[in-house]
Amino acid sequence: MQNNFDLSGKLCLSILKINLFNYPLLIQIAVIVSILAVIAIFLTLTYIIYNRTKRQSDQRKTYEAENQILEELNDHLLMYDSIEEMPENELQETVKKLNEFKNRSVIFQNVLVRLLIYFKHNLTGNITRLITATYFNLKLNEITLSKLKSVFWFTKAQGLKELQDINDYNSADTIQPLLVNKNLDVRVEAYAALLKLQTNSSFNFLKNEEEELSNWHQILLFDAITKSEHAVVPNFADFLSSENKTIVILSIKLLLHYKQFEAIPDLIKLLSNKNEQLRSEAICALGVLDAEDAEQKLISIYPTERNPNKTQILLALGEIASGSALHFLKDKFLKADHYTILKSAAAAIMSHPTALKEKILASLKDLDEEQKAIIKHFEDPLIRLHGVR
C-alpha cells in the first residue's frame, strides 16, 4: 500500500515539474485553451445549477406566501362587501397581520402587491374600495413607486402597470420623467398611466413619438384612451399628418371609435399617401363612416391599387351603399380576374338597399357558375346579417 502512495506522489511531482514552454507553441496554445474551456464549462454548469436551485426555491416560497396571504384575505377581508361592514378591530388586526407578511421578505411583498391588485382589478362594488384602502394602508404604493427607479426597463414597466391597476392618482408627477425614457415599452406604459390617472391628460405624445408602435403598444394605448375617465378627447384627425405611420393608424382607430365624422376630409387626403398600409386603413375607415363624399375618389384610385386595397375599396363602397357606385361594382364583378375581387364586388352589391340591389341583379346576364354561386352565397340572410365585411 505504501508503495502505491509513493508511486502516486512521484507521478504528481513529475507532472508539476513539466515545463509547458518546452513544448511547441501549438501544443502550448492547445493546453491553455483546454484548461480555459474546462473552467468555462465548470462555471457554466455551476451557474445553471445555482439558478435552477434558486428558481425552485423561490417558486416554493412564492407558493407558500400566496397560500398564507390568500388565507388571511379570504378569512378577514374579502368576506365583507364594504369598509363599513368590517369591524374596526378586525380591520386593524388584518392590516397588522398583512404588514407582518410584507416585512418578511421581498417575495411576500411582491405576492401581496400582486394579489391585492388582482382582486382590485377583477372584483366590482364597494369591496374594491376596501382593497384599495388596504393597499395604501400597507404603503405598498411605495414598493410600486420604487420600481420606477429600477435600472431595468421591464421593472419600470411593471411598476407603471401596477399604478394604473390600483388607480394611484397621486403618482402623476413621478411618472412624468418616464415620458422621455429611452425604452419605448416604458414610454408607452407611461403614456397609458397618465391617460388613466391624470385629470388633464395630454395627447402630445401622438405628435412627439417618433418610434414605431407595435400592435401591442397600439392596443395598450387604445385601451387607456377609451377607458380614461378624465381625458378630453381631441380631434384625432389632427394627428393624421404624423410622419410616424403607426401613430396615424392608431389615430384612425380612435376616430372610428369616437365616430368623428369631421375627419372624413382628412381621411380622403390620406388616400394619396405613398404608404399602402395607410391608404388601406383610410379606405376601411371611410367605409365605416359611410363617407359618400369619398366614393368618387375611391373609384379613381382603384386602377392604381394592388388587389388587397382594391378589395378594401369594393367593400368600402358596399358599406357606403349610396347607389352611385353600383355600375362600377357591377363592372368589377363581371370582369373580376381574381376570386377576392369577385367575392368583394358581390358582397358590396348585395349590401345595397333592396330596390337598388335587385335592379342591378336583374341586369346581370349570362353569369358563369362561379358568379352564380357567389351571388347565391350573399343572398343568405345570415351572411347579410354580418354586414359587408
The 8 nearest C-alpha neighbors of each residue, nearest first, counted from 0:
[[1, 3, 2, 4, 5, 6, 7, 8],
 [0, 2, 4, 3, 5, 6, 7, 8],
 [1, 3, 5, 0, 4, 6, 7, 8],
 [4, 2, 6, 0, 5, 1, 7, 8],
 [5, 3, 7, 1, 6, 2, 8, 0],
 [4, 6, 2, 8, 3, 7, 9, 1],
 [5, 7, 3, 9, 4, 8, 10, 2],
 [8, 6, 10, 4, 9, 5, 3, 11],
 [7, 9, 5, 11, 10, 6, 4, 12],
 [8, 10, 12, 6, 7, 11, 13, 5],
 [11, 9, 7, 13, 8, 12, 6, 14],
 [12, 10, 14, 8, 13, 9, 15, 7],
 [13, 11, 9, 15, 10, 14, 16, 8],
 [12, 14, 16, 10, 11, 15, 9, 17],
 [15, 13, 11, 17, 16, 12, 10, 9],
 [14, 16, 12, 17, 13, 11, 18, 10],
 [15, 17, 13, 14, 12, 18, 11, 19],
 [18, 16, 14, 15, 19, 13, 21, 20],
 [17, 19, 20, 21, 16, 22, 15, 14],
 [20, 18, 21, 22, 17, 27, 26, 30],
 [19, 21, 22, 18, 27, 23, 24, 17],
 [20, 22, 19, 18, 23, 17, 27, 24],
 [21, 23, 20, 19, 26, 27, 24, 18],
 [22, 24, 26, 25, 27, 21, 20, 19],
 [25, 23, 27, 26, 28, 22, 20, 29],
 [26, 24, 28, 27, 23, 29, 22, 30],
 [25, 27, 29, 28, 24, 23, 30, 22],
 [26, 28, 24, 30, 25, 29, 31, 19],
 [29, 27, 31, 25, 26, 30, 32, 24],
 [30, 28, 26, 32, 27, 31, 33, 25],
 [31, 29, 33, 27, 28, 32, 26, 34],
 [30, 32, 34, 28, 33, 29, 35, 27],
 [33, 31, 35, 29, 34, 30, 36, 28],
 [34, 32, 36, 30, 31, 35, 29, 37],
 [33, 35, 31, 37, 36, 32, 30, 38],
 [36, 34, 38, 32, 33, 37, 39, 31],
 [37, 35, 39, 33, 38, 34, 32, 40],
 [38, 36, 40, 34, 35, 39, 41, 33],
 [37, 39, 35, 41, 36, 40, 42, 34],
 [40, 38, 36, 42, 41, 37, 43, 35],
 [41, 39, 43, 37, 38, 42, 36, 44],
 [40, 42, 38, 44, 39, 43, 45, 37],
 [43, 41, 45, 39, 40, 44, 46, 38],
 [44, 42, 46, 40, 45, 41, 39, 47],
 [45, 43, 47, 41, 46, 42, 48, 40],
 [44, 46, 42, 48, 43, 47, 49, 41],
 [45, 47, 43, 49, 44, 48, 50, 42],
 [48, 46, 44, 50, 49, 45, 51, 43],
 [47, 49, 51, 45, 50, 46, 52, 44],
 [48, 50, 46, 52, 47, 51, 45, 53],
 [51, 49, 53, 47, 52, 48, 54, 46],
 [50, 52, 54, 48, 53, 49, 47, 55],
 [51, 53, 49, 55, 50, 54, 48, 56],
 [54, 52, 56, 50, 55, 51, 49, 57],
 [55, 53, 57, 51, 56, 52, 50, 58],
 [56, 54, 58, 52, 57, 53, 51, 59],
 [55, 57, 53, 59, 54, 58, 52, 60],
 [58, 56, 60, 54, 59, 55, 61, 53],
 [59, 57, 61, 55, 56, 60, 54, 62],
 [58, 60, 62, 56, 57, 61, 55, 63],
 [59, 61, 57, 63, 62, 58, 64, 56],
 [62, 60, 64, 58, 63, 59, 57, 65],
 [61, 63, 59, 65, 60, 64, 58, 66],
 [64, 62, 60, 66, 61, 65, 59, 67],
 [63, 65, 61, 67, 62, 66, 107, 68],
 [66, 64, 62, 68, 63, 67, 69, 61],
 [67, 65, 69, 63, 64, 68, 70, 62],
 [68, 66, 70, 64, 69, 65, 63, 71],
 [67, 69, 71, 65, 70, 66, 64, 72],
 [70, 68, 72, 66, 71, 67, 65, 73],
 [69, 71, 67, 73, 68, 72, 74, 66],
 [70, 72, 68, 74, 69, 73, 75, 67],
 [73, 71, 76, 69, 75, 70, 74, 77],
 [72, 74, 77, 70, 71, 75, 69, 76],
 [75, 73, 71, 72, 70, 76, 78, 77],
 [74, 76, 72, 73, 71, 93, 78, 77],
 [77, 75, 72, 78, 73, 79, 74, 71],
 [78, 76, 73, 79, 72, 75, 74, 126],
 [77, 79, 76, 73, 75, 74, 80, 72],
 [80, 78, 77, 81, 76, 84, 85, 126],
 [81, 79, 126, 125, 78, 84, 82, 77],
 [82, 80, 125, 126, 83, 84, 79, 129],
 [81, 83, 85, 84, 129, 80, 79, 126],
 [84, 82, 81, 85, 86, 80, 87, 79],
 [85, 83, 82, 81, 79, 86, 80, 87],
 [84, 86, 82, 83, 87, 79, 90, 89],
 [87, 85, 89, 88, 90, 84, 83, 82],
 [86, 88, 90, 89, 91, 85, 83, 92],
 [87, 89, 91, 90, 86, 92, 93, 85],
 [90, 88, 92, 86, 91, 87, 93, 85],
 [91, 89, 87, 93, 88, 92, 94, 86],
 [90, 92, 88, 94, 89, 93, 95, 87],
 [93, 91, 95, 89, 90, 94, 96, 88],
 [94, 92, 96, 90, 95, 91, 89, 97],
 [93, 95, 97, 91, 96, 92, 98, 90],
 [94, 96, 92, 98, 93, 97, 91, 99],
 [97, 95, 93, 99, 98, 94, 92, 100],
 [98, 96, 100, 94, 99, 95, 93, 101],
 [97, 99, 101, 95, 100, 96, 94, 137],
 [100, 98, 96, 102, 97, 101, 95, 103],
 [101, 99, 97, 98, 103, 102, 107, 96],
 [102, 100, 108, 98, 99, 107, 103, 97],
 [101, 103, 99, 100, 104, 98, 108, 107],
 [104, 102, 100, 101, 107, 99, 105, 108],
 [105, 103, 106, 107, 102, 108, 101, 100],
 [104, 106, 108, 107, 109, 103, 101, 102],
 [105, 107, 109, 104, 108, 110, 61, 60],
 [108, 106, 110, 104, 105, 109, 101, 64],
 [109, 107, 101, 105, 111, 106, 110, 112],
 [108, 110, 112, 106, 111, 107, 113, 105],
 [111, 109, 113, 107, 112, 108, 114, 106],
 [112, 110, 108, 114, 109, 113, 107, 115],
 [113, 111, 109, 115, 110, 114, 116, 108],
 [112, 114, 110, 116, 111, 115, 117, 109],
 [115, 113, 117, 111, 116, 112, 110, 118],
 [114, 116, 118, 117, 112, 113, 119, 111],
 [117, 115, 119, 113, 114, 118, 120, 165],
 [116, 118, 114, 120, 115, 119, 113, 121],
 [119, 117, 121, 115, 120, 116, 122, 114],
 [120, 118, 116, 127, 117, 121, 122, 115],
 [119, 121, 117, 118, 116, 122, 164, 165],
 [120, 122, 118, 119, 117, 123, 116, 127],
 [123, 121, 118, 119, 120, 127, 124, 126],
 [124, 122, 127, 126, 121, 125, 119, 120],
 [123, 125, 126, 127, 122, 80, 128, 81],
 [124, 126, 81, 127, 128, 80, 129, 123],
 [125, 127, 80, 129, 81, 128, 124, 130],
 [126, 128, 130, 119, 125, 129, 131, 124],
 [129, 127, 131, 125, 126, 130, 132, 81],
 [128, 130, 126, 132, 127, 131, 82, 81],
 [129, 131, 127, 133, 128, 132, 134, 119],
 [132, 130, 134, 128, 133, 129, 127, 135],
 [131, 133, 129, 135, 134, 130, 136, 128],
 [134, 132, 136, 130, 131, 135, 137, 129],
 [135, 133, 131, 137, 132, 136, 139, 130],
 [134, 136, 138, 137, 132, 133, 139, 140],
 [137, 135, 133, 138, 134, 132, 94, 139],
 [136, 138, 135, 139, 134, 98, 133, 94],
 [139, 137, 135, 140, 136, 141, 134, 142],
 [138, 140, 142, 141, 137, 134, 135, 143],
 [139, 141, 143, 138, 142, 144, 135, 134],
 [142, 140, 144, 139, 143, 138, 145, 135],
 [143, 141, 145, 139, 140, 144, 146, 138],
 [142, 144, 140, 158, 146, 141, 145, 139],
 [145, 143, 141, 146, 147, 142, 140, 158],
 [146, 144, 142, 147, 143, 148, 141, 149],
 [147, 145, 158, 149, 144, 148, 143, 155],
 [146, 148, 155, 145, 144, 149, 158, 154],
 [149, 147, 146, 145, 150, 155, 144, 151],
 [148, 150, 146, 151, 147, 155, 154, 145],
 [149, 151, 152, 148, 154, 155, 147, 146],
 [150, 152, 149, 154, 153, 155, 148, 146],
 [153, 151, 155, 154, 156, 185, 150, 182],
 [152, 154, 156, 155, 151, 157, 185, 184],
 [153, 155, 157, 156, 152, 151, 146, 158],
 [156, 154, 147, 152, 158, 153, 146, 157],
 [157, 155, 153, 159, 185, 154, 158, 188],
 [158, 156, 154, 160, 155, 159, 153, 161],
 [157, 159, 161, 155, 143, 146, 160, 156],
 [160, 158, 156, 162, 161, 157, 188, 155],
 [159, 161, 157, 163, 158, 162, 156, 164],
 [160, 162, 164, 158, 163, 159, 165, 157],
 [163, 161, 159, 167, 165, 160, 164, 166],
 [164, 162, 166, 160, 161, 192, 165, 159],
 [163, 165, 161, 166, 162, 160, 120, 116],
 [164, 166, 162, 163, 167, 116, 161, 131],
 [167, 165, 163, 164, 168, 162, 196, 195],
 [166, 168, 162, 169, 165, 170, 163, 196],
 [167, 169, 196, 170, 166, 171, 197, 162],
 [170, 168, 167, 171, 172, 196, 173, 197],
 [169, 171, 173, 168, 172, 167, 174, 162],
 [172, 170, 174, 173, 169, 197, 193, 175],
 [173, 171, 175, 174, 170, 169, 176, 193],
 [172, 174, 170, 171, 175, 176, 144, 177],
 [173, 175, 171, 172, 177, 176, 189, 170],
 [174, 176, 172, 177, 178, 173, 171, 189],
 [177, 175, 178, 174, 179, 173, 180, 172],
 [178, 176, 180, 179, 175, 174, 186, 189],
 [179, 177, 186, 176, 175, 180, 189, 190],
 [178, 180, 177, 176, 181, 186, 175, 182],
 [179, 181, 177, 182, 178, 186, 185, 176],
 [180, 182, 179, 183, 186, 185, 177, 178],
 [181, 183, 185, 180, 184, 186, 152, 179],
 [182, 184, 186, 185, 187, 181, 180, 210],
 [185, 183, 187, 186, 182, 188, 156, 152],
 [184, 186, 156, 188, 183, 182, 187, 189],
 [187, 185, 189, 183, 178, 188, 184, 180],
 [186, 188, 190, 184, 189, 185, 183, 191],
 [189, 187, 191, 185, 190, 186, 192, 156],
 [188, 190, 186, 192, 187, 191, 178, 185],
 [191, 189, 187, 193, 188, 192, 186, 194],
 [192, 190, 188, 194, 223, 189, 193, 220],
 [191, 193, 189, 195, 163, 194, 190, 188],
 [194, 192, 196, 197, 195, 190, 191, 189],
 [193, 195, 191, 200, 192, 196, 197, 227],
 [196, 194, 227, 192, 193, 223, 197, 191],
 [195, 197, 193, 168, 194, 192, 166, 198],
 [198, 196, 193, 200, 199, 194, 195, 171],
 [197, 199, 229, 200, 196, 230, 194, 228],
 [200, 198, 197, 230, 201, 229, 231, 194],
 [201, 199, 194, 197, 230, 198, 193, 202],
 [200, 202, 203, 199, 194, 204, 230, 193],
 [201, 203, 204, 205, 200, 206, 233, 194],
 [204, 202, 205, 206, 201, 207, 208, 200],
 [203, 205, 207, 206, 202, 208, 190, 201],
 [206, 204, 203, 207, 202, 208, 246, 238],
 [207, 205, 204, 203, 208, 238, 241, 202],
 [206, 208, 204, 205, 209, 203, 241, 202],
 [209, 207, 204, 210, 205, 206, 243, 211],
 [210, 208, 243, 207, 211, 242, 206, 246],
 [209, 211, 208, 212, 243, 183, 245, 207],
 [212, 210, 245, 243, 209, 213, 244, 246],
 [213, 211, 216, 245, 217, 210, 214, 246],
 [212, 214, 216, 215, 217, 211, 245, 218],
 [215, 213, 217, 216, 218, 212, 245, 219],
 [214, 216, 218, 213, 217, 219, 212, 220],
 [217, 215, 219, 213, 218, 214, 212, 220],
 [216, 218, 214, 220, 215, 219, 221, 249],
 [219, 217, 215, 221, 216, 220, 222, 214],
 [220, 218, 216, 222, 217, 221, 215, 223],
 [219, 221, 223, 217, 222, 218, 191, 224],
 [222, 220, 218, 224, 223, 219, 217, 225],
 [221, 223, 219, 220, 225, 224, 226, 218],
 [224, 222, 220, 191, 226, 221, 225, 227],
 [225, 223, 221, 227, 226, 222, 220, 194],
 [224, 226, 222, 227, 223, 221, 253, 256],
 [227, 225, 223, 224, 222, 228, 195, 221],
 [228, 226, 195, 224, 229, 225, 230, 223],
 [229, 227, 230, 226, 195, 198, 196, 225],
 [228, 230, 198, 227, 231, 199, 197, 200],
 [229, 231, 200, 227, 232, 228, 199, 194],
 [232, 230, 233, 229, 200, 199, 201, 198],
 [231, 233, 230, 234, 235, 224, 257, 202],
 [234, 232, 235, 231, 202, 237, 236, 230],
 [233, 235, 236, 237, 232, 259, 254, 262],
 [234, 236, 237, 250, 238, 254, 233, 253],
 [235, 237, 262, 239, 238, 234, 265, 250],
 [238, 236, 235, 239, 234, 240, 233, 241],
 [237, 239, 236, 240, 241, 235, 247, 250],
 [240, 238, 247, 236, 241, 237, 250, 235],
 [239, 241, 238, 242, 237, 247, 236, 269],
 [242, 240, 243, 239, 238, 247, 206, 246],
 [241, 243, 244, 240, 209, 247, 246, 239],
 [242, 244, 241, 246, 245, 209, 211, 247],
 [243, 245, 247, 246, 242, 248, 241, 277],
 [246, 244, 248, 247, 243, 212, 211, 249],
 [245, 247, 249, 244, 248, 243, 250, 205],
 [246, 248, 239, 244, 250, 245, 249, 251],
 [249, 247, 245, 251, 250, 246, 244, 252],
 [250, 248, 246, 252, 251, 247, 245, 217],
 [249, 251, 247, 253, 248, 252, 235, 246],
 [252, 250, 248, 254, 253, 249, 255, 247],
 [253, 251, 249, 255, 250, 254, 256, 248],
 [252, 254, 256, 250, 255, 251, 249, 257],
 [255, 253, 257, 259, 251, 256, 235, 252],
 [254, 256, 258, 252, 253, 257, 251, 259],
 [255, 257, 253, 254, 258, 252, 259, 225],
 [256, 258, 254, 255, 259, 253, 232, 225],
 [259, 257, 255, 256, 260, 254, 288, 253],
 [260, 258, 254, 261, 257, 262, 255, 234],
 [259, 261, 262, 263, 258, 288, 254, 290],
 [260, 262, 259, 263, 264, 236, 265, 234],
 [261, 263, 236, 260, 265, 264, 259, 266],
 [262, 264, 266, 265, 261, 260, 267, 290],
 [265, 263, 267, 266, 262, 268, 261, 293],
 [266, 264, 268, 267, 262, 263, 269, 236],
 [265, 267, 269, 263, 268, 264, 281, 262],
 [266, 268, 264, 269, 265, 270, 263, 293],
 [269, 267, 265, 270, 266, 271, 264, 272],
 [268, 270, 266, 272, 271, 267, 278, 265],
 [271, 269, 278, 268, 267, 272, 281, 266],
 [272, 270, 269, 268, 273, 278, 267, 300],
 [271, 273, 269, 274, 270, 278, 277, 275],
 [274, 272, 275, 271, 278, 277, 270, 269],
 [273, 275, 277, 272, 276, 278, 244, 271],
 [276, 274, 278, 277, 279, 273, 272, 308],
 [275, 277, 279, 278, 274, 280, 281, 308],
 [278, 276, 280, 279, 274, 275, 281, 248],
 [277, 279, 270, 281, 275, 276, 280, 282],
 [278, 280, 276, 282, 277, 281, 308, 275],
 [281, 279, 277, 283, 278, 282, 284, 276],
 [280, 282, 284, 278, 279, 283, 266, 277],
 [283, 281, 279, 285, 284, 280, 278, 312],
 [282, 284, 286, 280, 281, 285, 315, 279],
 [283, 285, 281, 287, 286, 282, 280, 288],
 [286, 284, 288, 290, 282, 287, 283, 281],
 [285, 287, 315, 289, 283, 318, 284, 288],
 [286, 288, 284, 289, 285, 283, 318, 315],
 [287, 289, 285, 290, 286, 284, 260, 258],
 [290, 288, 319, 286, 287, 291, 285, 318],
 [289, 291, 285, 292, 288, 293, 286, 319],
 [292, 290, 293, 294, 289, 319, 321, 320],
 [293, 291, 290, 294, 295, 296, 263, 264],
 [292, 294, 296, 291, 290, 295, 297, 267],
 [295, 293, 297, 296, 291, 292, 298, 316],
 [294, 296, 298, 297, 293, 299, 292, 324],
 [295, 297, 299, 293, 298, 294, 300, 267],
 [298, 296, 294, 295, 299, 300, 293, 301],
 [297, 299, 295, 301, 296, 300, 294, 312],
 [298, 300, 296, 297, 301, 295, 302, 303],
 [301, 299, 297, 303, 298, 302, 296, 304],
 [300, 302, 298, 304, 303, 299, 309, 297],
 [303, 301, 304, 300, 299, 309, 298, 305],
 [304, 302, 301, 300, 305, 299, 309, 308],
 [305, 303, 301, 302, 308, 309, 306, 300],
 [304, 306, 308, 307, 309, 303, 302, 301],
 [305, 307, 309, 308, 310, 304, 340, 339],
 [308, 306, 310, 309, 305, 311, 304, 279],
 [309, 307, 311, 310, 306, 279, 305, 304],
 [310, 308, 306, 312, 311, 307, 301, 304],
 [309, 311, 308, 307, 313, 312, 340, 343],
 [310, 312, 308, 314, 309, 313, 315, 283],
 [313, 311, 315, 309, 310, 314, 308, 282],
 [314, 312, 316, 310, 315, 311, 344, 343],
 [313, 315, 317, 311, 316, 347, 312, 343],
 [314, 316, 286, 318, 312, 317, 313, 283],
 [317, 315, 319, 313, 318, 314, 320, 312],
 [347, 316, 318, 320, 314, 315, 319, 350],
 [317, 319, 315, 286, 320, 316, 314, 387],
 [318, 320, 289, 316, 317, 286, 321, 315],
 [321, 319, 317, 351, 318, 322, 316, 350],
 [322, 320, 323, 319, 291, 324, 351, 316],
 [323, 321, 325, 320, 324, 355, 351, 352],
 [322, 324, 321, 325, 326, 320, 294, 327],
 [323, 325, 327, 322, 326, 328, 316, 294],
 [326, 324, 328, 327, 322, 323, 329, 348],
 [327, 325, 329, 328, 324, 330, 323, 359],
 [326, 328, 330, 324, 325, 329, 331, 298],
 [329, 327, 325, 331, 326, 330, 344, 332],
 [330, 328, 326, 332, 327, 331, 325, 333],
 [329, 331, 327, 333, 328, 332, 334, 326],
 [332, 330, 328, 334, 335, 329, 333, 327],
 [331, 333, 329, 341, 344, 335, 330, 334],
 [332, 334, 330, 331, 335, 329, 341, 366],
 [335, 333, 331, 332, 330, 336, 341, 329],
 [336, 334, 341, 332, 331, 337, 333, 340],
 [335, 337, 334, 338, 340, 341, 339, 331],
 [336, 338, 340, 335, 339, 341, 306, 342],
 [337, 339, 341, 340, 342, 336, 335, 343],
 [340, 338, 342, 341, 337, 343, 310, 306],
 [341, 339, 343, 337, 338, 342, 310, 335],
 [342, 340, 338, 332, 335, 344, 339, 343],
 [341, 343, 339, 345, 340, 344, 338, 346],
 [344, 342, 346, 340, 345, 341, 310, 314],
 [343, 345, 347, 332, 341, 346, 342, 328],
 [344, 346, 348, 342, 343, 347, 349, 341],
 [347, 345, 343, 349, 344, 348, 387, 342],
 [317, 346, 348, 344, 350, 345, 314, 349],
 [349, 347, 345, 350, 346, 351, 344, 356],
 [348, 350, 346, 351, 347, 356, 345, 377],
 [351, 349, 347, 348, 317, 387, 346, 352],
 [350, 352, 320, 349, 356, 348, 353, 355],
 [353, 351, 355, 354, 356, 350, 320, 349],
 [352, 354, 356, 355, 357, 351, 349, 350],
 [355, 353, 357, 356, 352, 358, 351, 359],
 [356, 354, 358, 353, 357, 352, 351, 359],
 [355, 357, 353, 359, 358, 354, 351, 352],
 [356, 358, 360, 359, 354, 355, 353, 361],
 [357, 359, 355, 361, 356, 360, 354, 362],
 [360, 358, 362, 356, 361, 357, 355, 363],
 [361, 359, 357, 363, 362, 358, 356, 348],
 [360, 362, 358, 359, 363, 357, 364, 356],
 [361, 363, 359, 360, 364, 358, 357, 329],
 [364, 362, 360, 361, 359, 366, 365, 329],
 [363, 365, 366, 362, 361, 360, 367, 333],
 [366, 364, 367, 363, 371, 368, 370, 362],
 [367, 365, 364, 370, 371, 368, 363, 369],
 [366, 368, 370, 369, 371, 365, 372, 364],
 [369, 367, 371, 370, 372, 366, 373, 365],
 [370, 368, 372, 371, 367, 373, 366, 374],
 [369, 371, 373, 367, 372, 368, 366, 374],
 [372, 370, 368, 374, 369, 373, 375, 366],
 [371, 373, 369, 375, 370, 374, 376, 368],
 [372, 374, 376, 370, 375, 371, 369, 377],
 [375, 373, 371, 377, 376, 372, 345, 370],
 [376, 374, 378, 372, 373, 377, 371, 379],
 [375, 377, 373, 374, 378, 379, 372, 382],
 [378, 376, 379, 374, 375, 382, 346, 383],
 [377, 379, 375, 376, 380, 374, 383, 349],
 [378, 380, 377, 382, 381, 376, 383, 375],
 [381, 379, 383, 382, 384, 378, 377, 385],
 [380, 382, 384, 383, 379, 385, 378, 377],
 [381, 383, 379, 384, 380, 385, 377, 386],
 [384, 382, 380, 386, 385, 381, 379, 377],
 [383, 385, 381, 382, 386, 380, 379, 387],
 [386, 384, 383, 382, 381, 387, 388, 380],
 [387, 385, 383, 384, 388, 350, 382, 318],
 [386, 388, 346, 350, 347, 318, 314, 317],
 [387, 386, 314, 385, 346, 318, 343, 347]]
